Amino acid sequence: MRTYRFKEKYGSLINELIQDLEEQTNSKYIMGPDALCLLELLCDKMKLAPGMRVLDMGCGTGFTSIILAKEYGVTVFANDLWFSATDNYKRFLKAGVQDLVVPIQAEAHSLPYASEFFDAAISIDAYHYFGTDECYFNNHYARLVKQGGQFGIVSPALTREFTGGLPEGLVPLWEPDMYTWHSADWWRMMWQKTNLVDVTCSEDIPNGKALWRATADFELHDADTENYLTLMLMTAVKR
Ligand SMILES: C[S@@+](CC[C@H](N)C(=O)[O-])C[C@H]1O[C@@H](n2cnc3c(N)ncnc32)[C@H](O)[C@@H]1O
């Protein structure tokens, strides 16, 4: 397994923020696939530079927004639905990025941003919650990024579509919202056919299953004996 520089550089800050969060909510922070690793893999495929405006869509607790600001000097709009802007702002203050990261609580279908406002829009472990609707990209998301700007997502995915129904081993553990997981080819087609972007990369993350299983969904992965589960990464440039 490769080592991840964002984890080495920012791991202790993020652990401190997780500890605060657990104390405040009196509950364990539930982690999906490690967002720091996914962010690094995505950023390595994108070109981010100081002064750019970046949308971090579905940022959750805002850890990825903090790293984007610290690592690249970009201005980040940290947009989430479930986590409040005020709680995220407290984290941004603590991390010292309050001048670069703007906390916003907004639903994906009513985003309060001007068209072509962003140089880039990224989404870590979130886009599949709202982006599988064929109308979503062209009606809501594509307009946010300027011509020549970049899109990037990483999501739980399938190595191939379930052509014969759900694999038997997965049935007892399957949750209804997992139907939003799709293959990298499925995602490429989803965006490419809008003719609004050129998809520059759409692929399974190498060792995606192991990276995902390292922090989450252990039973599901163990039941996935046919290796359907993986993580996918897609980038595109606005035409
Ligand atoms: C699994 S969490 C990932 C959070 C963060 N990106 C990370 O990797 O730690 C998915 C996030 O997507 C956001 N989300 C889901 N549906 C959404 C919607 N319809 N509009 C905006 N955000 C949404 C949720 O608020 C949630 O924080």
The ligand as an SDF file (V2000), in Angstrom:
LIG
                    3D

 27 29  0  0  0  0  0  0  0  0999 V2000
  -20.1950   10.2770    3.4220 C   0  0  0  0  0  0  0  0  0  0  0  0
  -20.2670   12.0060    3.7320 S   0  0  0  0  0  0  0  0  0  0  0  0
  -18.6890   12.5290    3.1330 C   0  0  0  0  0  0  0  0  0  0  0  0
  -18.2220   13.7900    3.7930 C   0  0  0  0  0  0  0  0  0  0  0  0
  -16.8110   14.2530    3.4240 C   0  0  0  0  0  0  0  0  0  0  0  0
  -16.7130   14.6570    2.0210 N   0  0  0  0  0  0  0  0  0  0  0  0
  -15.7970   13.1950    3.7490 C   0  0  0  0  0  0  0  0  0  0  0  0
  -15.3230   12.5230    2.8340 O   0  0  0  0  0  0  0  0  0  0  0  0
  -15.4890   13.0350    4.9330 O   0  0  0  0  0  0  0  0  0  0  0  0
  -21.3700   12.5960    2.4610 C   0  0  0  0  0  0  0  0  0  0  0  0
  -21.7110   14.0640    2.5720 C   0  0  0  0  0  0  0  0  0  0  0  0
  -22.5300   14.4040    1.4620 O   0  0  0  0  0  0  0  0  0  0  0  0
  -23.4400   15.3870    1.8700 C   0  0  0  0  0  0  0  0  0  0  0  0
  -24.6640   15.3170    1.0680 N   0  0  0  0  0  0  0  0  0  0  0  0
  -25.4570   14.2450    0.8600 C   0  0  0  0  0  0  0  0  0  0  0  0
  -26.5240   14.5750    0.1270 N   0  0  0  0  0  0  0  0  0  0  0  0
  -26.4090   15.8930   -0.1340 C   0  0  0  0  0  0  0  0  0  0  0  0
  -27.2130   16.8210   -0.8540 C   0  0  0  0  0  0  0  0  0  0  0  0
  -28.3440   16.4360   -1.4200 N   0  0  0  0  0  0  0  0  0  0  0  0
  -26.7830   18.1020   -0.9080 N   0  0  0  0  0  0  0  0  0  0  0  0
  -25.6290   18.4990   -0.3430 C   0  0  0  0  0  0  0  0  0  0  0  0
  -24.8120   17.6530    0.3450 N   0  0  0  0  0  0  0  0  0  0  0  0
  -25.2080   16.3700    0.4550 C   0  0  0  0  0  0  0  0  0  0  0  0
  -23.7810   15.0630    3.3180 C   0  0  0  0  0  0  0  0  0  0  0  0
  -24.1710   16.2230    4.0120 O   0  0  0  0  0  0  0  0  0  0  0  0
  -22.5130   14.3970    3.8400 C   0  0  0  0  0  0  0  0  0  0  0  0
  -21.7700   15.2060    4.7030 O   0  0  0  0  0  0  0  0  0  0  0  0
  1  2  1  0
  2  3  1  0
  2 10  1  0
  3  4  1  0
  4  5  1  0
  5  6  1  0
  5  7  1  0
  7  8  2  0
  7  9  1  0
 10 11  1  0
 11 12  1  0
 11 26  1  0
 12 13  1  0
 13 14  1  0
 13 24  1  0
 14 15  1  0
 14 23  1  0
 15 16  2  0
 16 17  1  0
 17 18  1  0
 17 23  2  0
 18 19  1  0
 18 20  2  0
 20 21  1  0
 21 22  2  0
 22 23  1  0
 24 25  1  0
 24 26  1  0
 26 27  1  0
M  CHG  2   2   1   9  -1
M  END
$$$$
